[in-house]
C-alpha cells in the first residue's frame, strides 16, 4: 500500500475507506503513465453536505499526489476530472492541501494550476521528518545523544514494548484520553481509532512496566514512509514514549520504510525555542522541519469562487474538519 500514491497516507485507498465509514463520499482519480503503465498522479476526493443539504464541500487531503512536481498536465487533468464529477453531485467548492514544499517547484505548480490560499487550514502546514534509512545501528547513532540515552534508560528500567493490532486500541485509547484531558486536545470516539487501525493495517505500540500501561501510540506505513498518527501517555518520568517511538521505527523499517513522518507541528513553532511539549519531543529525534503550503482553493466556479469562500467560512464555523 502506498507506492501508487507516492507514500502520501491521506491519499491512500485505506484512508478513503475510513472516511467513507464516517459519512464522506469518496472519488478516486488517476493520471496514468504513458501507454497506461504506472502513474503520474492521483487525486482522492472527499465530499459531504455542509450547512445546507444541497451544498456539498469537497476536500482532497494532501492531494493531488504527483510523481513529479513539473507535471502540469497530470495536475490539470486531475483537476478537470474532479470538477466534472463533483459539480454534478452539488459540490460547490473544492479545497486541497497538497504535500508540496512551500517554495520552489511546489510554489510554481500551485501557480500554474490556479490554486489560491485559504485563510484557514485542515491539516498542519508543517511536519517533522526523520531519516530512518540504512543499517539499524547507523539509524540509532544518528539520533541525538539525549534520545539514545532515554531509550537506554527505559530499557534498563524494565519498560517493555509490544506491537499490537486491534487488541491494542483500547489500552491506547485510555492513555490517549488522559493526555487529551491534560493537554486540552481534541479527540474522537474509540470507534474511530479502531477503524484507523483496521483500515490502514496500522499498529499500536504499547509500553508497559510490570503490567502497567505507560505510553502508547498509533503508527501506519505507506510506501516508503512511516507515519506517527496519535499518542497518549501517563505523566510519569518513565521515558515510555521513547521506547514506543524506537520500537515503531524498528517496525516501520521492517516494512521497508526509509522516512519517518512524525506528523504535524504548530505553524509558529521553531526548533530550539520553548513550545508545545509534543512538538519539542519530535525534534528530539533529529530530522528536519518541512513546510507545506496549507489549504488551497481550486478554480471552480470562476467569479463565484471568492464569495463562496466567504460563505464557506460561515458554514464551517466551529465545525471540526480534521480528517
C-alpha positions in Angstrom: 0.0 0.0 0.0 1.3 3.5 -0.7 3.6 3.2 -3.7 0.6 4.0 -6.0 0.1 7.4 -4.2 3.7 8.3 -3.6 3.6 7.4 0.1 1.0 10.1 0.9 -1.1 8.3 3.5 -4.2 10.5 3.3 -4.3 9.8 -0.5 -4.2 6.0 0.1 -7.1 3.7 -0.6 -7.4 2.7 3.1 -7.8 6.3 4.2 -10.6 6.9 1.8 -12.4 3.8 3.0 -12.1 5.0 6.6 -13.6 8.4 5.7 -16.4 6.6 3.9 -17.3 4.9 7.1 -17.7 8.3 8.7 -20.1 9.8 6.2 -17.9 11.1 3.4 -18.4 10.3 -0.3 -15.1 9.2 -1.9 -14.0 9.8 -5.5 -10.7 8.5 -6.8 -8.9 9.7 -9.9 -5.7 8.5 -11.5 -3.5 10.1 -14.2 -1.8 7.1 -15.8 1.7 6.9 -17.2 2.5 6.7 -20.9 0.8 3.7 -22.5 -1.2 3.1 -19.3 1.9 1.9 -17.5 2.5 3.3 -14.0 1.0 6.5 -12.6 1.7 10.2 -13.0 -0.7 11.4 -10.3 -3.6 10.5 -8.1 -6.4 12.6 -6.5 -8.6 11.1 -3.8 -11.5 13.4 -3.2 -13.9 13.5 -0.2 -17.2 15.4 -0.1 -20.2 15.8 2.2 -23.0 18.2 2.9 -22.1 21.3 4.9 -24.6 23.6 6.5 -27.3 23.1 3.8 -28.3 19.6 2.4 -27.9 20.7 -1.2 -24.5 22.3 -0.7 -21.6 19.9 -0.6 -18.0 20.6 0.5 -15.2 18.9 -1.4 -11.7 18.2 0.0 -8.6 16.4 -1.1 -6.5 15.7 2.0 -2.8 16.0 0.9 -3.8 15.8 -2.7 -3.1 15.7 -5.5 -0.1 13.4 -5.1 2.1 13.7 -8.3 5.0 11.6 -9.3 6.7 14.9 -10.5 6.0 18.5 -9.5 6.9 19.6 -13.0 4.0 17.5 -14.5 1.5 20.3 -15.0 -0.6 18.2 -17.4 -1.2 15.5 -14.9 -2.3 18.0 -12.3 -4.6 19.9 -14.7 -6.1 16.7 -15.9 -6.9 15.6 -12.4 -8.5 18.9 -11.5 -10.6 18.9 -14.7 -11.9 15.5 -13.9 -12.6 16.4 -10.3 -14.6 19.5 -11.4 -16.6 17.5 -14.0 -17.6 14.8 -11.5 -18.1 16.8 -8.3 -20.2 19.6 -9.8 -22.8 17.0 -10.9 -23.1 16.0 -7.2 -23.6 19.5 -6.0 -20.0 20.2 -4.7 -19.7 24.0 -4.9 -16.1 24.3 -3.6 -13.0 22.1 -3.7 -10.2 22.5 -1.2 -6.8 20.8 -1.4 -3.7 20.8 0.8 -1.1 19.0 -1.4 2.0 17.8 0.3 4.2 20.1 -1.7 7.0 22.2 -0.2 6.3 25.8 0.5 8.7 27.2 -2.1 10.4 26.1 -5.3 8.7 23.6 -7.6 5.7 23.3 -5.3 5.0 27.1 -5.4 5.4 27.2 -9.2 3.0 24.3 -9.6 0.4 25.9 -7.4 0.5 29.0 -9.5 0.3 27.1 -12.8 -2.8 25.1 -11.5 -4.5 28.3 -10.4 -4.7 27.3 -6.7 -5.3 30.1 -4.2 -4.5 30.0 -0.5 -7.3 29.8 2.1 -7.3 31.7 5.4 -7.7 28.5 7.5 -6.3 25.0 7.4 -7.5 21.4 7.8 -4.1 19.7 8.2 -1.0 21.0 9.8 1.2 23.1 7.5 4.4 21.8 9.0 5.6 18.3 9.7 8.7 16.7 11.2 10.7 14.2 9.1 13.4 11.8 10.3 15.7 9.8 8.0 15.5 6.1 9.1 17.3 4.6 6.1 20.4 2.5 6.4 21.5 -0.1 8.9 19.8 0.0 12.3 22.9 0.8 14.2 23.5 3.8 12.0 19.9 5.0 12.4 20.3 4.8 16.2 23.7 6.5 16.0 22.1 9.4 14.1 19.7 10.1 17.0 20.6 12.9 19.4 22.6 11.6 22.3 19.9 12.6 24.8 17.4 10.5 22.9 19.7 7.4 22.7 20.2 7.8 26.5 16.5 8.0 27.2 15.8 4.8 25.1 18.6 3.0 27.0 17.2 4.3 30.4 13.8 3.0 29.5 15.2 -0.4 28.6 17.3 -0.6 31.9 14.2 0.4 33.9 12.3 -2.6 32.7 10.0 -0.8 30.3 8.8 -3.4 27.7 7.0 -2.7 24.4 4.5 -4.7 22.4 3.5 -4.0 18.8 -0.3 -4.8 18.6 -3.1 -4.6 16.1 -6.8 -4.3 17.0 -6.3 -5.5 20.6 -4.0 -2.5 21.3 -6.6 0.1 20.5 -8.5 0.1 23.9 -5.3 0.4 26.1 -4.1 3.1 23.7 -7.4 5.0 24.0 -7.3 5.0 27.8 -3.9 6.6 27.8 -4.9 8.9 24.9 -7.9 10.3 26.9 -5.6 11.0 29.9 -3.4 13.1 27.6 -6.3 14.8 25.9 -7.6 15.9 29.3 -4.2 17.1 30.4 -3.3 18.9 27.2 -6.8 20.0 26.2 -6.5 18.5 22.8 -9.5 17.4 20.7 -10.2 13.7 20.2 -12.6 11.2 18.6 -14.6 8.2 19.8 -13.0 4.9 20.3 -14.6 3.5 17.1 -12.7 6.0 15.0 -9.3 4.7 16.2 -10.5 1.1 15.8 -11.4 2.0 12.2 -8.0 3.6 11.6 -6.0 0.7 12.9 -8.1 -1.9 10.9 -8.4 0.2 7.7 -4.7 1.1 7.4 -3.3 -2.1 8.8 -1.7 0.2 11.4 -0.2 -0.8 14.7 -0.4 0.3 18.3 2.9 0.3 20.1 2.3 -0.1 23.9 4.9 0.5 26.6 4.3 -1.2 30.0 6.2 -1.8 33.2 5.3 -4.6 35.5 2.0 -4.8 33.6 1.1 -1.1 33.9 0.5 0.8 30.7 2.8 3.8 30.4 2.6 5.1 26.9 1.1 4.1 23.5 0.9 5.4 20.0 -0.7 4.5 16.6 1.6 4.2 13.6 0.9 3.4 9.9 3.1 2.8 6.9 2.5 4.0 3.4 5.1 3.1 0.8 8.5 4.3 2.0 7.1 6.3 4.8 6.3 5.6 8.5 3.7 7.9 10.0 3.0 8.7 13.6 -0.7 9.3 13.9 -1.9 9.5 17.6 -0.3 9.1 21.0 -1.0 9.1 24.7 0.9 8.5 28.0 0.6 8.9 31.7 2.6 11.9 33.2 5.2 9.8 35.0 9.0 10.1 34.4 9.3 6.7 32.8 10.5 7.5 29.3 8.0 5.1 27.9 7.3 7.2 24.9 11.0 7.0 23.9 10.7 3.2 24.0 7.4 3.4 21.9 8.9 5.5 19.1 12.1 3.5 18.9 10.0 0.3 18.6 7.9 1.9 15.9 10.9 2.9 13.9 12.1 -0.7 14.0 8.7 -1.9 12.9 8.5 0.6 10.1 12.0 -0.3 8.8 11.0 -3.9 8.8 8.2 -2.9 6.4 10.6 -1.1 4.1 10.2 2.4 5.3 13.1 4.9 4.9 11.5 8.1 6.2 9.7 8.7 9.5 6.9 11.4 9.3 6.2 12.4 12.8 3.1 14.4 11.5 2.2 17.9 12.4 3.9 20.7 14.4 2.4 24.2 15.0 2.9 26.8 12.3 4.6 29.2 14.7 6.9 26.6 16.3 10.6 26.9 15.9 13.0 24.1 16.9 15.2 25.1 19.8 12.6 27.5 21.2 10.1 26.7 24.0 6.9 25.3 22.5 4.2 22.7 22.9 5.6 19.5 24.5 4.5 17.2 21.7 6.3 19.3 19.1 9.5 19.6 21.2 9.5 15.9 21.7 9.5 15.4 17.9 12.6 17.5 17.5 14.5 15.2 19.9 14.7 12.5 17.1 16.9 14.6 14.9 15.5 15.2 11.4 14.1 18.4 9.9 11.0 20.5 9.6 9.2 20.6 6.3 6.7 23.4 5.4 3.7 22.8 3.2 1.5 25.5 1.6 -1.6 24.9 3.6 -5.2 24.7 2.4 -5.8 25.9 -1.2 -8.9 26.6 -3.2 -9.2 25.1 -6.6 -10.5 27.1 -9.5 -14.2 26.0 -9.6 -16.9 28.5 -10.5 -15.0 31.5 -11.7 -16.2 34.8 -10.3 -18.3 32.9 -7.7 -15.3 31.3 -6.0 -14.5 34.3 -3.8 -18.0 34.9 -2.4 -18.4 31.2 -1.9 -15.2 31.1 0.1 -16.8 33.7 2.4 -20.0 31.7 2.8 -17.9 28.6 3.4 -16.2 30.2 6.4 -19.6 30.9 7.9 -21.0 27.4 7.3 -17.9 25.8 8.7 -17.6 27.9 11.8 -17.0 25.7 14.8 -17.3 22.6 12.7 -14.4 20.1 13.1 -12.9 19.3 9.7 -9.7 17.4 10.6 -9.7 14.1 8.8 
